[in-house]
């Protein structure tokens, strides 16, 4: 490990957390002068100092000694107020590198089923809805089949899923092309973002991988309205195929407008906004559909829906596990975060640890766990 690499990583991680040199030095139990010498690359830290700094920064030692992986073929658009863009890119690059290393160690790589299809779509003027239908066919989904496990579906088709917990509503997700170790989609799974939004974001990024692969340039930061609209349209049709959406919507004909939206959203595991977006697309209820929904909701429940609200969300116990610590204000019942976990990475880490291809501590670093948490996880493995 080089002095320069450690110094660069220390400064980057410290700046990303908005911590002063003095505060970080105190947290690690060293003097400010000693810390400054480490950050500027004058000295190389002792092992115990490196471990103390890693604990203070809440990262693994590996994050301090390994050169940051640089991503180039990335689609990463976000609001300007996001001030952690560089750190997010580095985190995604590191996680992708770990993911690919595990696949190579275990000789377990899944072919990307859209490899040629994504590039072919660049040269034709295909509509997002049509491409969504084609992708469903290539994924082996029937025309009337809801997507019950989007993460599992993407991973089984060769697309890596990387949940990130970023405490910001200025970033929802990004995607990485094959040239940088993907394809992969990264989704902000912060607990103030609804699980329904996680799911839609993953489908939205899949849309970009299919529709806009020629525009994957890391230095492009501003959103393009048409591309965002097309990716939204793709996601809507991918998650809610027209035939089955129409059938489910028509079967609610006798219910109130709000109840119809809630029933359909539960059926497809999407947000109420996604249902309204589709209804607006097909011209249902006219251009005032959003105001009509808000008005009826307020008459029924006595308040207007706020930006982060996701009403009538599915109950956590209706799925594989319950995570009460992840409940959100305005969402007493919600989809479980277990419905959006990177199952394949967990499986790869378990196989690598059990076969002694990697150490338990390395597994902890890959999964972002403490060694204690990793020991608890490994002790729970059965079957």
Secondary structure as UniProt FT lines:
FT   HELIX           3..16
FT   TURN            17..18
FT   HELIX           21..28
FT   HELIX           32..39
FT   TURN            40..41
FT   HELIX           47..57
FT   HELIX           61..65
FT   STRAND          74..75
FT   TURN            80..81
FT   HELIX           85..106
FT   TURN            113..114
FT   HELIX           115..120
FT   HELIX           121..123
FT   HELIX           128..138
FT   TURN            139..140
FT   TURN            143..144
FT   HELIX           150..156
FT   TURN            157..158
FT   STRAND          160..164
FT   STRAND          173..176
FT   HELIX           178..180
FT   STRAND          184..188
FT   TURN            191..192
FT   HELIX           195..211
FT   HELIX           213..215
FT   TURN            218..219
FT   HELIX           225..239
FT   HELIX           242..251
FT   TURN            252..254
FT   HELIX           257..268
FT   HELIX           272..281
FT   TURN            282..285
FT   TURN            287..288
FT   HELIX           289..301
FT   TURN            307..308
FT   TURN            311..312
FT   HELIX           316..318
FT   HELIX           324..326
FT   TURN            329..330
FT   HELIX           337..340
FT   HELIX           343..354
FT   TURN            355..356
FT   HELIX           360..367
FT   HELIX           371..380
//
